[in-house]
Amino acid sequence: MKLGLLPGAGGTQRLPRVVGVETALNMIVSGNPTLSENLAGTKLFDQMIEGDLMTGAIAFANKVTDARPLPRVRDIKVDYPTTRHSSSSRATPSAPWRRISRPAEMRRLRRGCRQHEIRGRAEGGADQFPRADADPESKALRHFFFGERAASKIPDVPEDTPKRPIKSAAIIGAGTMGGGIAMNFANAGIPVTVLEMKQEALDKGLATVRKNYENTMKKGRLTQQKFDERMGLIKGTLSYDDIKSADIVIEAVFEEMGVKEKVFKKLDEVMKPGAILASNTSTLDLNKIAAFTKRPQDVIGTHFFSPANVMKLLEIVRGAKTAKDVLATTMALSKKIRKTGVVSGVCDGFIGNRMIEQYSRQAGFLLEEGCLPEQVDKAIEKFGFAMGPFRMGDMAGNDIGWAIRKRRYAERPDMKYSKTADLLCEMGRYGQKTSAGWYDYKPGDRKPYPSNS
């Protein structure tokens, strides 16, 4: 399902007969793995073996050796109400299918799961599979699937390249990005220290991390024990001395070369030999940043996307002098913190932001032609994007784009931008962080409300 395909070989009819219609439909449309223990009481399993598996399996085989004829799944009757208000009609599709939104296929799935008899090839799913297989959305999802795996292979960096141990981490900056990055390490069980220059900023950043975890706990996706463990792995400090023994340090300060220069010169001075010095820069020249140190071979870009604790993509920027073991270590680390690592060369904006810049420019021009931010976002989201450009800007921080445009005005005077975004930032409307951006936000609530300002 997550590749945009329907179950074949009668899967929509066989699974409901052994686990029940509602369970089967939720398994099918979500596409998520299910623990065998959760299905122990169903007809899917004849017996669950406790203790030694081999001994139990042999004993079971001996017990059923003469049990003929063997029962056939197709002979099990489906007993389930066909009312449209049954809970199976409310099963939530996996994310790709929610994007594609093919109600006809979903109706066929529900009808197939409730079919009382297996009547032949067509109603067993074989007629639906080729249709889904040929859909452009399905082809795109499969392209993405294989593309993700291809991205993990670096031609000149063999898989057996020695990797540096990463047992502790440090983050410079406790803002939106810094706090989110720290959560990734804590989630993976890696102790992380967050450095700030002022106690007020540090307290605010750690409070945001705590609140994020508390919200996850309220949704039932995090236990109190896990909450305590993860918060216990995140420490705050105002001193560089407290991070000098970290195996990797990630700078997540403001996107301005002068600020980066100060940080990397200090890191070069205090960090232990062999530590990886990483920058979360989203557009700046990593080679210039590496040149601020006496160990450019240890410098690499780790560009997280906002919110860093949620978004899967991690652009790993390879500098001209980045050592191969540093690149291999960072790629392996991306998997450990459950990110999809993609290697980029050094260029302005790398990969993601080079695309987003043009997309955002056109969105800005639409405002000048009379559109409202919510109209543009609605159109883009209806097309299939998870979030429109203005909602995305508010979430990431409109001040980040503002800083990039200021640099662009000097470096690329030929490139035109809408001035509306600059005027918004001059009003101090940076997005969710200020409770006002392209939209208005209520304190503690990330839901966007159309603004009258």
C-alpha positions as a Markdown table, in Angstrom:
| # | Residue | x | y | z |
|---|---|---|---|---|
| 1 | Met | 0.0 | 0.0 | 0.0 |
| 2 | Lys | 2.8 | 2.4 | 0.8 |
| 3 | Leu | 4.0 | 1.9 | -2.8 |
| 4 | Gly | 0.6 | 2.8 | -4.1 |
| 5 | Leu | -0.3 | -0.9 | -4.8 |
| 6 | Leu | -3.2 | -3.0 | -3.8 |
| 7 | Pro | -2.8 | -6.5 | -2.2 |
| 8 | Gly | -2.7 | -9.2 | -4.9 |
| 9 | Ala | -3.4 | -13.0 | -4.8 |
| 10 | Gly | -6.8 | -12.5 | -3.1 |
| 11 | Gly | -5.2 | -10.7 | -0.1 |
| 12 | Thr | -8.3 | -8.5 | 0.4 |
| 13 | Gln | -10.4 | -11.7 | 1.0 |
| 14 | Arg | -8.0 | -14.1 | 2.6 |
| 15 | Leu | -6.7 | -11.9 | 5.4 |
| 16 | Pro | -10.2 | -10.9 | 6.6 |
| 17 | Arg | -11.1 | -14.6 | 6.9 |
| 18 | Val | -8.3 | -15.3 | 9.4 |
| 19 | Val | -8.0 | -12.1 | 11.4 |
| 20 | Gly | -11.4 | -10.5 | 11.0 |
| 21 | Val | -12.7 | -7.8 | 8.6 |
| 22 | Glu | -11.9 | -4.7 | 10.7 |
| 23 | Thr | -8.4 | -5.8 | 11.7 |
| 24 | Ala | -7.6 | -6.8 | 8.1 |
| 25 | Leu | -8.9 | -3.6 | 6.6 |
| 26 | Asn | -6.8 | -1.5 | 9.0 |
| 27 | Met | -3.7 | -3.6 | 8.3 |
| 28 | Ile | -4.3 | -3.3 | 4.5 |
| 29 | Val | -5.0 | 0.4 | 4.2 |
| 30 | Ser | -2.3 | 1.5 | 6.8 |
| 31 | Gly | 0.4 | -0.7 | 5.4 |
| 32 | Asn | 2.0 | -0.8 | 8.8 |
| 33 | Pro | 3.7 | -4.0 | 10.2 |
| 34 | Thr | 1.8 | -5.8 | 12.9 |
| 35 | Leu | 3.2 | -7.8 | 15.8 |
| 36 | Ser | 2.3 | -11.5 | 15.7 |
| 37 | Glu | 1.5 | -11.4 | 19.4 |
| 38 | Asn | -1.4 | -9.0 | 18.6 |
| 39 | Leu | -2.9 | -11.6 | 16.3 |
| 40 | Ala | -2.3 | -14.7 | 18.5 |
| 41 | Gly | -6.0 | -15.3 | 19.1 |
| 42 | Thr | -6.9 | -15.3 | 15.4 |
| 43 | Lys | -7.2 | -18.0 | 12.8 |
| 44 | Leu | -4.0 | -16.7 | 11.2 |
| 45 | Phe | -1.9 | -18.9 | 13.6 |
| 46 | Asp | -2.7 | -22.5 | 14.6 |
| 47 | Gln | -0.5 | -22.2 | 17.6 |
| 48 | Met | 1.9 | -19.7 | 19.2 |
| 49 | Ile | 5.0 | -21.5 | 20.5 |
| 50 | Glu | 6.4 | -20.6 | 23.9 |
| 51 | Gly | 9.9 | -21.6 | 25.0 |
| 52 | Asp | 12.2 | -23.3 | 22.4 |
| 53 | Leu | 10.7 | -22.8 | 19.0 |
| 54 | Met | 12.2 | -25.9 | 17.3 |
| 55 | Thr | 11.0 | -28.2 | 20.0 |
| 56 | Gly | 7.5 | -26.7 | 20.0 |
| 57 | Ala | 7.3 | -26.7 | 16.2 |
| 58 | Ile | 8.2 | -30.5 | 16.0 |
| 59 | Ala | 5.7 | -31.3 | 18.7 |
| 60 | Phe | 3.0 | -29.4 | 16.8 |
| 61 | Ala | 3.9 | -31.1 | 13.5 |
| 62 | Asn | 3.6 | -34.5 | 15.1 |
| 63 | Lys | 0.2 | -33.6 | 16.5 |
| 64 | Val | -1.3 | -32.5 | 13.2 |
| 65 | Thr | 0.5 | -35.0 | 10.8 |
| 66 | Asp | -2.8 | -36.9 | 10.2 |
| 67 | Ala | -5.1 | -33.9 | 10.2 |
| 68 | Arg | -6.5 | -34.3 | 6.7 |
| 69 | Pro | -8.1 | -32.6 | 4.8 |
| 70 | Leu | -6.3 | -29.4 | 5.8 |
| 71 | Pro | -8.7 | -26.5 | 6.3 |
| 72 | Arg | -8.8 | -23.9 | 3.5 |
| 73 | Val | -8.9 | -20.2 | 4.2 |
| 74 | Arg | -11.4 | -19.7 | 1.3 |
| 75 | Asp | -13.9 | -21.9 | 3.2 |
| 76 | Ile | -14.0 | -19.7 | 6.2 |
| 77 | Lys | -17.2 | -17.6 | 6.2 |
| 78 | Val | -17.1 | -13.8 | 6.6 |
| 79 | Asp | -19.6 | -12.6 | 9.2 |
| 80 | Tyr | -19.6 | -8.9 | 9.3 |
| 81 | Pro | -22.3 | -6.2 | 9.1 |
| 82 | Thr | -22.3 | -4.4 | 5.7 |
| 83 | Thr | -23.7 | -1.2 | 7.2 |
| 84 | Arg | -21.9 | 1.9 | 5.9 |
| 85 | His | -21.5 | 3.0 | 9.6 |
| 86 | Ser | -19.3 | 0.0 | 10.6 |
| 87 | Ser | -15.9 | 1.0 | 11.9 |
| 88 | Ser | -14.2 | -0.6 | 9.0 |
| 89 | Ser | -15.6 | 2.1 | 6.7 |
| 90 | Arg | -13.5 | 4.6 | 8.8 |
| 91 | Ala | -10.1 | 2.9 | 8.5 |
| 92 | Thr | -7.4 | 5.4 | 7.8 |
| 93 | Pro | -5.3 | 4.9 | 4.6 |
| 94 | Ser | -1.5 | 5.0 | 4.7 |
| 95 | Ala | 0.0 | 8.4 | 4.0 |
| 96 | Pro | 0.7 | 7.9 | 0.3 |
| 97 | Trp | -3.0 | 6.9 | -0.3 |
| 98 | Arg | -4.3 | 9.9 | 1.7 |
| 99 | Arg | -2.3 | 12.0 | -0.7 |
| 100 | Ile | -3.5 | 10.2 | -3.8 |
| 101 | Ser | -7.1 | 10.0 | -2.4 |
| 102 | Arg | -8.6 | 7.4 | -4.7 |
| 103 | Pro | -12.1 | 6.8 | -3.1 |
| 104 | Ala | -13.1 | 4.2 | -5.8 |
| 105 | Glu | -10.2 | 1.9 | -4.9 |
| 106 | Met | -10.9 | 2.3 | -1.2 |
| 107 | Arg | -14.6 | 1.3 | -1.8 |
| 108 | Arg | -13.4 | -1.7 | -3.7 |
| 109 | Leu | -11.1 | -2.7 | -0.9 |
| 110 | Arg | -13.9 | -2.5 | 1.7 |
| 111 | Arg | -16.2 | -4.4 | -0.5 |
| 112 | Gly | -13.5 | -7.1 | -1.1 |
| 113 | Cys | -12.8 | -7.4 | 2.6 |
| 114 | Arg | -16.5 | -8.0 | 3.3 |
| 115 | Gln | -17.1 | -10.4 | 0.3 |
| 116 | His | -18.9 | -13.5 | 1.6 |
| 117 | Glu | -17.5 | -15.8 | -1.1 |
| 118 | Ile | -14.2 | -15.9 | -3.0 |
| 119 | Arg | -15.8 | -15.9 | -6.5 |
| 120 | Gly | -12.7 | -16.0 | -8.7 |
| 121 | Arg | -9.7 | -14.1 | -10.0 |
| 122 | Ala | -11.4 | -10.7 | -10.6 |
| 123 | Glu | -12.9 | -10.3 | -7.2 |
| 124 | Gly | -9.7 | -11.6 | -5.5 |
| 125 | Gly | -7.9 | -8.4 | -6.4 |
| 126 | Ala | -6.2 | -9.4 | -9.6 |
| 127 | Asp | -8.3 | -6.9 | -11.6 |
| 128 | Gln | -7.4 | -4.1 | -9.3 |
| 129 | Phe | -3.6 | -4.7 | -9.0 |
| 130 | Pro | -2.6 | -3.9 | -12.7 |
| 131 | Arg | -4.7 | -0.7 | -12.5 |
| 132 | Ala | -3.0 | 0.5 | -9.4 |
| 133 | Asp | 0.4 | -0.6 | -10.8 |
| 134 | Ala | -0.1 | 1.6 | -13.9 |
| 135 | Asp | -1.1 | 4.7 | -12.0 |
| 136 | Pro | 1.5 | 7.6 | -12.2 |
| 137 | Glu | 1.1 | 8.1 | -8.4 |
| 138 | Ser | 2.1 | 4.5 | -7.8 |
| 139 | Lys | 5.0 | 4.7 | -10.2 |
| 140 | Ala | 6.2 | 7.9 | -8.3 |
| 141 | Leu | 6.0 | 6.1 | -4.9 |
| 142 | Arg | 8.0 | 3.2 | -6.2 |
| 143 | His | 10.6 | 5.6 | -7.8 |
| 144 | Phe | 10.8 | 7.3 | -4.4 |
| 145 | Phe | 11.2 | 3.9 | -2.6 |
| 146 | Phe | 14.2 | 2.9 | -4.8 |
| 147 | Gly | 15.6 | 6.4 | -4.8 |
| 148 | Glu | 15.8 | 6.5 | -1.0 |
| 149 | Arg | 17.9 | 3.3 | -1.1 |
| 150 | Ala | 20.1 | 4.5 | -4.0 |
| 151 | Ala | 20.8 | 7.7 | -2.0 |
| 152 | Ser | 22.5 | 5.7 | 0.7 |
| 153 | Lys | 25.2 | 4.5 | -1.6 |
| 154 | Ile | 28.2 | 6.8 | -2.2 |
| 155 | Pro | 30.3 | 5.6 | -5.2 |
| 156 | Asp | 33.8 | 6.5 | -3.8 |
| 157 | Val | 33.0 | 5.7 | -0.2 |
| 158 | Pro | 32.9 | 1.8 | 0.3 |
| 159 | Glu | 30.5 | 0.4 | 2.8 |
| 160 | Asp | 33.3 | -1.0 | 4.8 |
| 161 | Thr | 34.9 | 2.5 | 5.3 |
| 162 | Pro | 35.9 | 2.7 | 9.0 |
| 163 | Lys | 33.5 | 4.9 | 11.0 |
| 164 | Arg | 34.2 | 7.1 | 14.0 |
| 165 | Pro | 32.3 | 6.2 | 17.2 |
| 166 | Ile | 29.4 | 8.5 | 18.1 |
| 167 | Lys | 28.6 | 8.1 | 21.8 |
| 168 | Ser | 27.8 | 11.7 | 22.7 |
| 169 | Ala | 26.8 | 14.8 | 20.8 |
| 170 | Ala | 26.6 | 18.6 | 21.3 |
| 171 | Ile | 24.4 | 21.2 | 19.7 |
| 172 | Ile | 25.2 | 24.9 | 19.4 |
| 173 | Gly | 22.0 | 26.9 | 19.8 |
| 174 | Ala | 18.8 | 26.0 | 21.6 |
| 175 | Gly | 16.4 | 27.6 | 19.1 |
| 176 | Thr | 13.8 | 25.8 | 17.0 |
| 177 | Met | 16.3 | 23.9 | 15.0 |
| 178 | Gly | 18.8 | 23.2 | 17.9 |
| 179 | Gly | 16.1 | 21.8 | 20.2 |
| 180 | Gly | 14.7 | 19.7 | 17.4 |
| 181 | Ile | 18.1 | 18.3 | 16.5 |
| 182 | Ala | 18.8 | 17.5 | 20.1 |
| 183 | Met | 15.6 | 15.5 | 20.3 |
| 184 | Asn | 16.8 | 13.3 | 17.5 |
| 185 | Phe | 19.8 | 12.2 | 19.5 |
| 186 | Ala | 17.9 | 11.7 | 22.7 |
| 187 | Asn | 15.3 | 9.6 | 20.7 |
| 188 | Ala | 18.2 | 7.4 | 19.6 |
| 189 | Gly | 19.6 | 7.0 | 23.1 |
| 190 | Ile | 22.6 | 9.3 | 22.5 |
| 191 | Pro | 23.4 | 11.8 | 25.3 |
| 192 | Val | 23.4 | 15.4 | 23.9 |
| 193 | Thr | 24.4 | 18.7 | 25.4 |
| 194 | Val | 22.8 | 22.0 | 24.2 |
| 195 | Leu | 25.0 | 25.1 | 24.4 |
| 196 | Glu | 23.5 | 28.6 | 24.5 |
| 197 | Met | 25.1 | 32.0 | 25.3 |
| 198 | Lys | 22.3 | 33.2 | 27.6 |
| 199 | Gln | 20.4 | 31.4 | 30.4 |
| 200 | Glu | 17.1 | 32.7 | 29.2 |
| 201 | Ala | 17.5 | 31.4 | 25.7 |
| 202 | Leu | 18.7 | 28.0 | 27.1 |
| 203 | Asp | 15.7 | 27.7 | 29.4 |
| 204 | Lys | 13.3 | 28.6 | 26.7 |
| 205 | Gly | 14.8 | 26.1 | 24.3 |
| 206 | Leu | 14.8 | 23.2 | 26.8 |
| 207 | Ala | 11.2 | 24.1 | 27.8 |
| 208 | Thr | 10.1 | 23.8 | 24.2 |
| 209 | Val | 11.8 | 20.3 | 24.0 |
| 210 | Arg | 9.9 | 19.3 | 27.1 |
| 211 | Lys | 6.6 | 20.6 | 25.8 |
| 212 | Asn | 7.2 | 18.7 | 22.5 |
| 213 | Tyr | 7.7 | 15.4 | 24.4 |
| 214 | Glu | 4.7 | 16.1 | 26.6 |
| 215 | Asn | 2.5 | 16.6 | 23.6 |
| 216 | Thr | 3.7 | 13.3 | 22.2 |
| 217 | Met | 2.9 | 11.7 | 25.5 |
| 218 | Lys | -0.6 | 13.1 | 25.5 |
| 219 | Lys | -1.2 | 11.5 | 22.1 |
| 220 | Gly | -0.3 | 8.1 | 23.6 |
| 221 | Arg | 2.9 | 7.8 | 21.4 |
| 222 | Leu | 5.3 | 8.1 | 24.3 |
| 223 | Thr | 5.3 | 6.5 | 27.8 |
| 224 | Gln | 6.3 | 8.3 | 31.0 |
| 225 | Gln | 9.3 | 6.1 | 31.2 |
| 226 | Lys | 10.5 | 7.0 | 27.7 |
| 227 | Phe | 9.8 | 10.7 | 28.4 |
| 228 | Asp | 12.0 | 10.6 | 31.5 |
| 229 | Glu | 14.7 | 8.8 | 29.7 |
| 230 | Arg | 14.8 | 11.2 | 26.8 |
| 231 | Met | 14.7 | 14.3 | 28.9 |
| 232 | Gly | 17.5 | 12.8 | 31.0 |
| 233 | Leu | 19.7 | 12.5 | 28.0 |
| 234 | Ile | 19.4 | 16.2 | 27.1 |
| 235 | Lys | 21.6 | 18.6 | 29.1 |
| 236 | Gly | 22.0 | 22.4 | 28.9 |
| 237 | Thr | 25.1 | 24.5 | 29.3 |
| 238 | Leu | 26.5 | 28.0 | 28.8 |
| 239 | Ser | 30.1 | 26.9 | 28.6 |
| 240 | Tyr | 32.1 | 25.4 | 25.7 |
| 241 | Asp | 34.1 | 23.4 | 28.3 |
| 242 | Asp | 31.1 | 21.2 | 28.8 |
| 243 | Ile | 31.0 | 20.0 | 25.2 |
| 244 | Lys | 34.7 | 19.6 | 24.3 |
| 245 | Ser | 34.6 | 15.8 | 24.7 |
| 246 | Ala | 31.6 | 15.3 | 22.4 |
| 247 | Asp | 32.1 | 13.0 | 19.4 |
| 248 | Ile | 30.1 | 15.3 | 17.1 |
| 249 | Val | 29.0 | 18.9 | 17.5 |
| 250 | Ile | 26.3 | 20.4 | 15.3 |
| 251 | Glu | 26.1 | 24.2 | 14.9 |
| 252 | Ala | 22.5 | 25.5 | 14.7 |
| 253 | Val | 23.0 | 29.2 | 15.0 |
| 254 | Phe | 21.6 | 32.0 | 12.8 |
| 255 | Glu | 22.2 | 31.7 | 9.1 |
| 256 | Glu | 24.9 | 34.4 | 8.7 |
| 257 | Met | 28.5 | 33.7 | 7.8 |
| 258 | Gly | 29.9 | 36.0 | 10.4 |
| 259 | Val | 28.1 | 34.2 | 13.2 |
| 260 | Lys | 29.2 | 30.8 | 11.8 |
| 261 | Glu | 32.8 | 32.0 | 11.7 |
| 262 | Lys | 32.9 | 32.8 | 15.4 |
| 263 | Val | 31.4 | 29.5 | 16.3 |
| 264 | Phe | 33.7 | 27.3 | 14.2 |
| 265 | Lys | 36.8 | 29.1 | 15.3 |
| 266 | Lys | 35.8 | 28.4 | 18.9 |
| 267 | Leu | 35.0 | 24.8 | 18.1 |
| 268 | Asp | 38.3 | 24.4 | 16.4 |
| 269 | Glu | 39.9 | 25.6 | 19.6 |
| 270 | Val | 38.0 | 23.5 | 22.2 |
| 271 | Met | 36.8 | 20.3 | 20.6 |
| 272 | Lys | 38.8 | 17.1 | 21.1 |
| 273 | Pro | 40.9 | 15.7 | 18.1 |
| 274 | Gly | 38.7 | 13.6 | 15.9 |
| 275 | Ala | 35.5 | 15.2 | 16.8 |
| 276 | Ile | 33.2 | 15.8 | 13.8 |
| 277 | Leu | 32.3 | 19.5 | 13.4 |
| 278 | Ala | 29.0 | 19.8 | 11.6 |
| 279 | Ser | 27.0 | 22.8 | 10.4 |
| 280 | Asn | 23.2 | 23.0 | 10.0 |
| 281 | Thr | 23.6 | 25.7 | 7.4 |
| 282 | Ser | 20.8 | 25.6 | 4.8 |
| 283 | Thr | 22.4 | 27.7 | 2.1 |
| 284 | Leu | 26.0 | 28.9 | 3.0 |
| 285 | Asp | 29.3 | 27.8 | 1.5 |
| 286 | Leu | 30.5 | 24.9 | 3.6 |
| 287 | Asn | 34.0 | 25.2 | 2.2 |
| 288 | Lys | 34.3 | 28.7 | 3.7 |
| 289 | Ile | 33.0 | 27.4 | 7.0 |
| 290 | Ala | 35.5 | 24.6 | 7.0 |
| 291 | Ala | 38.3 | 27.1 | 6.2 |
| 292 | Phe | 37.6 | 28.8 | 9.6 |
| 293 | Thr | 39.2 | 25.7 | 11.2 |
| 294 | Lys | 42.6 | 24.0 | 11.1 |
| 295 | Arg | 40.8 | 20.7 | 10.5 |
| 296 | Pro | 38.6 | 21.0 | 7.4 |
| 297 | Gln | 38.7 | 17.3 | 7.0 |
| 298 | Asp | 36.5 | 17.0 | 10.1 |
| 299 | Val | 33.9 | 19.5 | 8.9 |
| 300 | Ile | 30.6 | 18.4 | 7.2 |
| 301 | Gly | 27.2 | 19.9 | 6.6 |
| 302 | Thr | 24.1 | 18.3 | 8.4 |
| 303 | His | 21.2 | 20.3 | 7.1 |
| 304 | Phe | 18.0 | 19.2 | 9.0 |
| 305 | Phe | 14.6 | 20.4 | 7.9 |
| 306 | Ser | 12.1 | 22.0 | 10.2 |
| 307 | Pro | 10.8 | 20.7 | 12.5 |
| 308 | Ala | 14.0 | 18.8 | 12.9 |
| 309 | Asn | 12.6 | 16.2 | 15.3 |
| 310 | Val | 9.9 | 15.3 | 12.7 |
| 311 | Met | 11.1 | 15.7 | 9.1 |
| 312 | Lys | 12.9 | 12.7 | 7.8 |
| 313 | Leu | 15.2 | 14.3 | 5.2 |
| 314 | Leu | 18.8 | 15.1 | 6.3 |
| 315 | Glu | 21.0 | 16.8 | 3.6 |
| 316 | Ile | 24.6 | 15.7 | 4.3 |
| 317 | Val | 26.9 | 18.3 | 2.6 |
| 318 | Arg | 30.3 | 17.1 | 1.6 |
| 319 | Gly | 32.9 | 19.7 | 1.5 |
| 320 | Ala | 36.0 | 19.7 | -0.7 |
| 321 | Lys | 38.2 | 18.5 | 2.2 |
| 322 | Thr | 35.6 | 16.4 | 4.1 |
| 323 | Ala | 37.3 | 13.0 | 5.0 |
| 324 | Lys | 35.6 | 9.9 | 3.7 |
| 325 | Asp | 35.3 | 8.4 | 7.2 |
| 326 | Val | 33.5 | 11.6 | 8.4 |
| 327 | Leu | 31.1 | 11.2 | 5.5 |
| 328 | Ala | 30.6 | 7.5 | 6.2 |
| 329 | Thr | 30.1 | 8.1 | 9.9 |
| 330 | Thr | 27.5 | 10.9 | 9.3 |
| 331 | Met | 25.6 | 8.7 | 6.8 |
| 332 | Ala | 25.5 | 5.9 | 9.4 |
| 333 | Leu | 24.5 | 8.3 | 12.1 |
| 334 | Ser | 21.6 | 9.5 | 10.0 |
| 335 | Lys | 20.1 | 6.0 | 10.0 |
| 336 | Lys | 20.6 | 5.7 | 13.7 |
| 337 | Ile | 18.6 | 8.9 | 14.4 |
| 338 | Arg | 16.0 | 7.7 | 11.8 |
| 339 | Lys | 16.7 | 10.2 | 9.1 |
| 340 | Thr | 17.0 | 9.7 | 5.3 |
| 341 | Gly | 20.5 | 10.9 | 4.6 |
| 342 | Val | 21.2 | 12.4 | 1.1 |
| 343 | Val | 24.6 | 13.6 | 0.1 |
| 344 | Ser | 24.9 | 17.0 | -1.5 |
| 345 | Gly | 27.8 | 18.9 | -2.9 |
| 346 | Val | 28.6 | 22.5 | -1.9 |
| 347 | Cys | 26.3 | 24.9 | -3.7 |
| 348 | Asp | 24.0 | 27.7 | -2.7 |
| 349 | Gly | 20.9 | 26.1 | -1.1 |
| 350 | Phe | 22.1 | 22.6 | -1.7 |
| 351 | Ile | 19.2 | 20.5 | -3.0 |
| 352 | Gly | 15.9 | 21.1 | -1.1 |
| 353 | Asn | 16.2 | 24.8 | -0.6 |
| 354 | Arg | 17.2 | 25.4 | -4.3 |
| 355 | Met | 13.8 | 23.9 | -5.2 |
| 356 | Ile | 11.9 | 25.6 | -2.4 |
| 357 | Glu | 13.4 | 29.0 | -3.3 |
| 358 | Gln | 11.8 | 29.0 | -6.8 |
| 359 | Tyr | 8.6 | 27.6 | -5.5 |
| 360 | Ser | 8.4 | 30.3 | -2.8 |
| 361 | Arg | 9.2 | 33.1 | -5.3 |
| 362 | Gln | 6.3 | 32.1 | -7.5 |
| 363 | Ala | 4.0 | 31.9 | -4.4 |
| 364 | Gly | 5.1 | 35.5 | -3.5 |
| 365 | Phe | 4.2 | 36.7 | -7.0 |
| 366 | Leu | 0.7 | 35.2 | -6.6 |
| 367 | Leu | 0.2 | 37.5 | -3.6 |
| 368 | Glu | 1.0 | 40.5 | -5.7 |
| 369 | Glu | -1.6 | 39.4 | -8.3 |
| 370 | Gly | -4.3 | 39.4 | -5.6 |
| 371 | Cys | -4.2 | 35.9 | -4.0 |
| 372 | Leu | -4.4 | 35.4 | -0.3 |
| 373 | Pro | -1.9 | 33.1 | 1.5 |
| 374 | Glu | -4.6 | 30.6 | 2.5 |
| 375 | Gln | -5.9 | 30.4 | -1.1 |
| 376 | Val | -2.4 | 29.5 | -2.4 |
| 377 | Asp | -1.8 | 27.0 | 0.4 |
| 378 | Lys | -5.2 | 25.4 | -0.2 |
| 379 | Ala | -4.5 | 24.9 | -3.9 |
| 380 | Ile | -1.1 | 23.4 | -3.3 |
| 381 | Glu | -2.3 | 21.1 | -0.6 |
| 382 | Lys | -5.2 | 20.0 | -2.7 |
| 383 | Phe | -2.7 | 19.1 | -5.5 |
| 384 | Gly | -1.0 | 16.7 | -3.0 |
| 385 | Phe | 1.6 | 18.6 | -1.0 |
| 386 | Ala | 1.6 | 18.1 | 2.7 |
| 387 | Met | 1.8 | 21.8 | 3.4 |
| 388 | Gly | 1.5 | 25.0 | 1.3 |
| 389 | Pro | 4.4 | 27.4 | 1.0 |
| 390 | Phe | 3.1 | 30.0 | 3.5 |
| 391 | Arg | 2.2 | 27.5 | 6.2 |
| 392 | Met | 5.7 | 26.0 | 5.6 |
| 393 | Gly | 7.3 | 29.4 | 5.9 |
| 394 | Asp | 5.5 | 30.1 | 9.2 |
| 395 | Met | 6.6 | 26.8 | 10.6 |
| 396 | Ala | 10.3 | 27.1 | 9.6 |
| 397 | Gly | 10.5 | 30.8 | 10.5 |
| 398 | Asn | 10.1 | 33.6 | 7.9 |
| 399 | Asp | 13.2 | 35.4 | 9.3 |
| 400 | Ile | 15.3 | 32.6 | 7.8 |
| 401 | Gly | 14.1 | 33.2 | 4.3 |
| 402 | Trp | 14.5 | 37.0 | 4.9 |
| 403 | Ala | 18.2 | 36.6 | 5.8 |
| 404 | Ile | 18.7 | 34.6 | 2.6 |
| 405 | Arg | 17.0 | 37.2 | 0.4 |
| 406 | Lys | 19.1 | 40.0 | 1.9 |
| 407 | Arg | 22.2 | 38.1 | 0.8 |
| 408 | Arg | 20.7 | 37.4 | -2.6 |
| 409 | Tyr | 19.9 | 41.1 | -3.2 |
| 410 | Ala | 23.7 | 41.7 | -3.0 |
| 411 | Glu | 24.9 | 38.6 | -4.8 |
| 412 | Arg | 22.1 | 38.2 | -7.4 |
| 413 | Pro | 20.6 | 41.6 | -8.2 |
| 414 | Asp | 19.2 | 40.1 | -11.4 |
| 415 | Met | 16.9 | 37.7 | -9.4 |
| 416 | Lys | 13.5 | 39.3 | -8.6 |
| 417 | Tyr | 11.5 | 38.6 | -5.5 |
| 418 | Ser | 8.1 | 39.7 | -4.2 |
| 419 | Lys | 8.6 | 42.4 | -1.5 |
| 420 | Thr | 5.6 | 41.2 | 0.5 |
| 421 | Ala | 7.6 | 38.6 | 2.5 |
| 422 | Asp | 10.2 | 41.3 | 3.5 |
| 423 | Leu | 7.4 | 43.6 | 4.6 |
| 424 | Leu | 5.9 | 40.8 | 6.7 |
| 425 | Cys | 9.3 | 40.3 | 8.5 |
| 426 | Glu | 9.7 | 44.0 | 9.0 |
| 427 | Met | 6.5 | 43.8 | 11.0 |
| 428 | Gly | 8.1 | 41.1 | 13.2 |
| 429 | Arg | 5.8 | 38.4 | 11.9 |
| 430 | Tyr | 8.2 | 35.5 | 11.8 |
| 431 | Gly | 5.6 | 32.7 | 12.0 |
| 432 | Gln | 4.8 | 30.3 | 14.7 |
| 433 | Lys | 7.7 | 31.4 | 16.9 |
| 434 | Thr | 6.1 | 34.9 | 17.2 |
| 435 | Ser | 2.5 | 33.7 | 17.0 |
| 436 | Ala | 2.1 | 35.7 | 13.8 |
| 437 | Gly | 3.3 | 35.3 | 10.3 |
| 438 | Trp | 1.3 | 34.8 | 7.1 |
| 439 | Tyr | -1.3 | 33.4 | 9.6 |
| 440 | Asp | -2.1 | 34.2 | 13.2 |
| 441 | Tyr | -1.6 | 31.6 | 15.9 |
| 442 | Lys | -2.9 | 31.3 | 19.4 |
| 443 | Pro | -0.4 | 30.8 | 22.2 |
| 444 | Gly | 0.6 | 27.1 | 22.4 |
| 445 | Asp | -1.5 | 26.3 | 19.3 |
| 446 | Arg | 0.1 | 25.6 | 15.9 |
| 447 | Lys | -3.1 | 25.7 | 14.0 |
| 448 | Pro | -3.1 | 28.6 | 11.4 |
| 449 | Tyr | -5.9 | 31.2 | 11.4 |
| 450 | Pro | -6.3 | 33.5 | 8.5 |
| 451 | Ser | -4.9 | 36.9 | 9.5 |
| 452 | Asn | -6.8 | 40.2 | 9.2 |
| 453 | Ser | -3.5 | 42.2 | 9.6 |
